[in-house]
Amino acid sequence: MNIRLTEEIWKEGNMYVSYCPEVDISSCGENVSEAKRNLIEAIIINIEETKKMGTFDQFLEDCGLEEITTDVLSVRKELIEFTPIEVSI
């Protein structure tokens, strides 16, 4: 089974932070690829723990995930654009 999620990455000091809003999990790394890898690992660990505890279905519901094909879960919304903006005040 695959789950489609959103990944946000930004630089914070000398580290890169990766965050998945659907599951509210973040991680970091010394470069972008390490931050991505660490986030995926953290998500997988979290999912494995929910399965062990018997709360996986509740986890999926809480994250807003739904089955879109036989083997793919996705959020009900799709990220179209993520762009920093500047607003004058």
C-alpha positions as CSV (number, residue, x, y, z in Angstrom):
1,M,0.0,0.0,0.0
2,N,1.2,3.5,-0.8
3,I,0.2,6.7,0.9
4,R,0.4,10.1,-0.9
5,L,1.4,12.8,1.5
6,T,2.7,16.4,1.3
7,E,6.3,17.2,2.2
8,E,7.4,20.7,3.1
9,I,11.2,21.4,3.4
10,W,12.9,24.6,4.6
11,K,16.3,25.6,5.8
12,E,16.5,26.6,9.4
13,G,20.0,27.7,10.4
14,N,22.4,25.1,9.1
15,M,19.8,22.3,9.1
16,Y,17.1,21.4,6.7
17,V,13.7,20.6,8.2
18,S,11.1,18.4,6.5
19,Y,7.5,18.3,7.6
20,C,4.4,16.4,6.6
21,P,1.2,18.3,7.6
22,E,-1.2,15.4,7.1
23,V,0.5,13.3,9.8
24,D,2.0,16.2,11.7
25,I,5.5,14.6,11.7
26,S,8.7,16.5,11.1
27,S,12.4,15.6,10.9
28,C,15.6,17.2,9.8
29,G,19.0,16.6,8.2
30,E,22.2,18.3,7.3
31,N,21.0,18.4,3.6
32,V,17.7,18.1,1.7
33,S,18.0,14.4,0.8
34,E,18.9,13.5,4.5
35,A,15.9,15.5,5.7
36,K,13.6,13.7,3.2
37,R,15.0,10.3,4.1
38,N,14.6,11.0,7.8
39,L,11.0,12.2,7.4
40,I,10.0,9.1,5.5
41,E,11.6,6.9,8.2
42,A,9.8,8.8,10.9
43,I,6.5,8.4,9.1
44,I,7.0,4.6,8.6
45,I,7.9,4.1,12.3
46,N,4.8,6.0,13.3
47,I,2.6,3.9,11.0
48,E,4.2,0.7,12.2
49,E,3.5,1.7,15.8
50,T,-0.2,2.5,15.1
51,K,-0.6,-0.9,13.5
52,K,1.0,-2.6,16.6
53,M,-1.4,-0.6,18.9
54,G,-4.4,-1.4,16.7
55,T,-5.1,2.3,16.0
56,F,-4.0,2.3,12.3
57,D,-7.6,2.9,10.9
58,Q,-8.2,5.7,13.4
59,F,-4.8,7.2,12.4
60,L,-5.8,7.2,8.7
61,E,-9.1,8.8,9.5
62,D,-7.5,11.5,11.8
63,C,-5.0,12.3,8.9
64,G,-7.9,12.7,6.4
65,L,-6.6,9.9,4.2
66,E,-8.9,7.9,2.0
67,E,-8.5,5.1,-0.5
68,I,-8.3,6.4,-4.1
69,T,-7.3,3.1,-5.8
70,T,-7.0,-0.4,-4.5
71,D,-3.5,0.2,-3.1
72,V,-3.1,4.0,-2.8
73,L,-4.3,6.2,0.0
74,S,-4.4,10.0,-0.4
75,V,-5.6,13.1,1.3
76,R,-8.8,14.7,0.3
77,K,-7.0,17.8,-0.8
78,E,-4.2,18.3,-3.3
79,L,-1.4,20.8,-2.8
80,I,-1.2,23.0,-5.9
81,E,1.4,25.5,-5.0
82,F,3.7,26.4,-2.1
83,T,5.4,29.7,-2.7
84,P,6.8,32.2,-0.2
85,I,5.1,35.6,-0.6
86,E,5.9,39.0,0.7
87,V,3.2,41.4,2.0
88,S,3.7,45.1,2.7
89,I,2.2,46.3,5.9
